[in-house]
Amino acid sequence: MEDGAVSQSRRGCVHEAGHAVFFVITETPFEYVEVKPHGAGHVFEGRAVEDELLTPTRKEHRCHALIALAGEMAERSILRNCDEPGLAKDRVRMSDALRGLARDEAHKQELEKRCRLAVEELFQRTEIRASIKLVAETLARKSRLSSASMKSLVSEEARRVYREYPDFDIE
Ligand SMILES: [Zn+2]
């Protein structure tokens, strides 16, 4: 069933579920995740104006790099392919986050490899994949999930897998 053509709405649900589950496991605040009927979606962070003035911490940069990659990885892991043109914005977000962690361009490229490996390894864990599948199925029915309902859909096991995983930017 998951081979061949994947509907845009299913792709959107899986992709946004990847981002949203990573918001939860990295304990990054957000307000809701939404997928429109034609498959376009986003996670609304609802950042307050005063937060814009704060410089993100290393932890925030690290979490945002992982979150940015998690949409693509959810498509690859659950749908077995990904929609390349749809990933441009995520790549910019990941790049911005990694720049905040890197000493220079070469270090940034090294961090990108490590970030990718970290997300790939986290996606190999059934605890994390199960939470993403559950969120994707729920999004397909409800189209919008608040941060509170997201938290009830992501298992404690999935959060623990992330907590026990080493930070990808530690030398
Ligand atoms: Zn995305």
Boltz pocket constraint, residues with backbone or C-beta under 6 A from the ligand:
constraints:
  - pocket:
      binder: B
      contacts: [[A, 15], [A, 19], [A, 68], [A, 71], [A, 72], [A, 86], [A, 90]]
      max_distance: 6.0
